[in-house]
Amino acid sequence: MKLFILYQTDLWKSKASRVFFGIFDSRAKAIDCAKWQELYTHNSEVVVLEVTLNLFEEV
């Protein structure tokens, strides 16, 4: 199962500036929520990360 994590970040998409906004079951729902919450501005970007649930991997 895939999940999508929604973050708002600065223009350079640095990890230090990420603000968590939610977890969704589709990328489209995450982007719709970002538009509805007006997370896209001239000073910020939106990052949607895809993760797999119940998956064990070595890093």
Secondary structure, DSSP 8 states (H G I E B T S, - for coil): -EEEEEEEEETT--GGG-EEEEEESSHHHHHHHHHHTT--BTTEEEEEEEEETT-----
